[in-house]
């Protein structure tokens, strides 16, 4: 009996020692990253705890895969998630387990700047090396919200485009509900068309509502909008023309040329951002009907033809002085 008890005690001590060693190993600092401050590890879906342990061992972020596997079974209240992870240098197995259990995978991003056409945005999405799958057809012009979008490795191009469409629709719906009264716009679609023109007319945020007011006043009076970006869109579909617009192009009939057509173009000429949409739906209270570049990146506005003529003459002097 004494021998049996002694054996039990010895075994218990050994088990306790093994458990203590395992716990210490599980919480001890791990290996240094081969390069930089972290190691990128991709955990494939359906790997299971054993497969994950082997992947981490092969990546060099854990030294003993079996210790990691046992530690996860004993200590993790949540299943480990597949994904792409940045494992910090010297991270312990416990820390790695927490990262994978929380699903803190690497966030990639793609940015669509305000004023890009849908074709330009589509090309950016197609060229992204992390996104997967076919992008589908080019989205309708103006249907994507310019924004920075975060995504994880494995997300499809089609799904990201769908998110961009949903985001634009949500912004338009929300701003339409808060629109000013008596706007000369019949629909959200017309608001989006005009917002795309405002977006291309100025890169200065403070000017958007003023430019929107000019166009609103022109629409109310039945005047042509006479927006240069609409000419360019009819020629290049929004790509830079690289030169001044020719007189023949100003007079040319295209579905978009607002020097010729008496109203809005049939569709947007770019993807406007939320600020341009907001400016159109709540424009500045102004009677101005004209604007022209002021030579400093902005515009000068006028209510009468006489004022506008003076401003245009001043602008032409700047062009001549710059040798244009």
N, C-alpha and C positions, 0 to 999 in steps of 0.2 A: 504493500500500500504506500509506504513511504517512497519507494522507487517511482511508483506511478505519479504521485503528487509532484515529485521532483522533476519528472519528465514534463508534466503539464506546465509547471512553472517555467522551465527552460524554454519550452515551445512558446509560451505566452510572451516571455521576454524577447525571444527572437522575432515573433510577429510584431510586437510593439516597436522593436528596433527597425524592422523593415518599413513599418508604417511611418515611423518618424523620419526615416531616411527618404522615403517616397514623398512625404509632405514637404520636406525641406528641398528636395530636388525640384518638385513641382513649383515651388515659390522662389527658387534661386534665379538670379539673373541668367539670361540665356546667352547664346553666342552673339558676337558682334556682326553687324551687317557687312558683307564683303565689300560693298561700296556705299558711301554716303551714310545717312542716318536711319535708313529703313530698307526692308526687303519686300518686294512685291510678290505676293503668292496668290495664285488662282485656285480656288476650291471649286471643283466641278460639282454640279448637282448630282445627288444620289451617291456621293462618295462614301457615306457612312463614317462612323468615328474612326474605324481602323484605316480607311482610305485617307481620311483627313490627316491622321497622325503620320502616315507614310509620306504624304505630300509635304507636310511641314518638315519632316526629317530630311527629305531630298532637297528641299529649299534651303536647308541649313539653319533654320530658325529654332529647331529643337534638336537636342542631341540623342534623346532616347524616346522613340515613338511610343514604346509600350508604357512608359511612365505617363506620357501625355494621355494616352487612351484610357488608362485606369483612372487617372485623376479626373477626367471628364465624366466618366461613368459614376464616380463617387460624388463629385462636387457640383457639377453643372445642373441647375434646375431647368435649363432650356436646351433645346436641340441646337447644334451648331449649324450655321447657315452657309450655303454656297455663296460665292462672290469673289471679287478681287480685293485683296486686303494689303494694306501697307503695314507690315509688322515692324515696330520700332527696334532699333539695335538694342541688344541686351534685354529684350522683353522676356519676362518669365513665362513659363507654360500657363500659369494661372492667368496672367494678363492676356495671353494669346487666346485662351479659352473665352475670356470675357469679351474680347473683341469679336470673335466669331459668333458667340451666342447673341450679342447685341446686333449683329448684322452690320457693323460699321465698315462697310465696304467703300472702296475708293469712288468718289464722285467725279465723273468727267463732266465737261461742259461744252456747250456750243453757243455762240453768241450771234444773234441776228441784229444788226444795227438798224436803226430807224431809216426808212427810205430805200431799203433794198427791194428789188423786185422779187417776185416769187421764184423766177428762174435763178436769180443769184442765190437766194436762200436755199433752193433745191440743190444747187451745185455744191454749196458748203456742206449740206447734210450728206450728200452722196460721197463726198471726198473724206468724210470723217473716218479715220481708221478703226475706231472702237465700235461704232454702231454696226449692226448686222442687218442683212436682208435687203430686199429691193425697196426702193423708196416709193414706188408706184408712180402715178402720173404727176406732172408738175401741178401744184395747188393753184387754185384760182387767184388772180392778182388781188392783193389786199386782204387775203383770208388768214394771214399768219401774223401773230403778235410779235413785234420786235422785242426781244428780251434775251437774257442769259438763261439757258435751260440746263439743269443738272440731270445726269443720268448715270446708270451703272453699266458696266461692261455686260453685254448680252442684250441690251435693249435694241429693238429694231428701229430702222429708219422710219418705217410706216407709222409705228406707234408714236414716235417723237413728233412727226408732222401732225398727227391727229391731236396731240397735246397742244401744239402751237395754234391749230385751228380753233380748238375749244377755248383756249385762252383769249384769242381775239374776239370770238363771239361773246364771251362773258364780259369783256371790257366794253364792247359796243352796246350790249344790252343794258349794262349798269349806267353808262353815261347817257344813253338815250332817255332813260327814265328821268334824268335830272336836267334835261335840255331846256334851254331858254324858250320862252313863248314866242310865237309869230316868226319862227325861222322859215325861210323859203325853201324848205326841204320836205319832200314827201315821204321819205323812208330812211331807214338805217343804211340802206345800200347807197343812197345819195350822200348821206353824211360821210360814209367811208370814202367815196370818190373824192369829195371836196377835201377831206382830211389828207388824202394822199397828195393832192396838189399843194396844200399848205405845207406839208412835210418837205416837199422838194423845193419850195420857194425860199425857205430860210433855215439856217442852222442855229439861229439865235432863239432860245426858248421864249424870251420875253416878247418877241415879235409875233409869235404865232396867232394870238388872239386878235391882234390888230390886222394882220393880213387876212385872217378869216373874216373879219368885219368888212373889209374892202370887197371881198368876193360875195359876201351876203348882200351888200348894198347893190352890187352889180346885178346879181340874180333878181333882186326885187324890181329893178328898173328895166330888166330885159337886155342889159348890156352884155357883150361878150366878155368872158373872163380874161382873155389875152394873157395866158400864162405860158412863159417860155418852156418850162418842163414838159408841157403837154405836146409841144412841137417835137421835142427831143424824143419823147416816148414813141411818137408815131414814126420816127426815123430809125431809132436804134433799140426800141423796147427798153429804154431806161439806162443803157450803157452810155458813158460819157462820150459826147460828140467830138471833143478834142479841138474845137475851134468855135468861132462865132457862128451864130445861125444866119444862113443866107436869106436874102429877101424872098427868093423863090420858095424857100422852105416855110417862111412865115405865111405865104399866100397859098401854099399847097393844101389841098383838101385831104385830110385823113380823119378817121373817126375820133381822133383825140385832139386835134389842133383847135384849141379854143380861140384862136384868132379868126377861125373860119366858122366853126360850128357855133350856134347861138346859145348853147346851154352847156350842161356838164357832159364830159365824155361818157361813153357807155359803161366803163368800168374803171376801177382805180388805176393809177399809173405807178404805184409802188405799195409797199406795206407800211402804212402810217403807224407811228407809236401812239400810246395812250394819251400823251400830252397834245398831239396834233388833233386827235379825235375830240378831246375835251375842249380845245380851242374853237373848233367848228361848232360844237353844240352849245357853247357858251362864249360867243365872240365878244370882243370889246365893244362898248357903246361908242360908236364913231360914225361920222357921216362921210368919211374919206372914201374916194372912189379910185384912187391911183396910188402907186408906189413905184419907186425906182431905187436901184442900188446907190448907196451914199459914198462909196469908195473906201469904206472902212470895214466892210464885211456885213453891214446892216443895210437898212433901207430908210428912205425919207418918204413921208406920206403927204398926200394932197387931197383936198376936197374939190378943187376946181381944175379945169384944163389949163388955165393960166399959171397956176402954181406948179402943176406938173411939167409944163413946158420949161419953166425956169430950172426945175430940178433935173430934167433930162439934159438940158444944155450944160449944166454944171458937171453932170456925169460924163458927157462926151468930152469935156475938157480934160477930165481925169484920164480917160482912155487915151486921148491924144498924147497927154503928158507921159503916159506909161508906154507909148509906142505901139498901142494896140490898133 
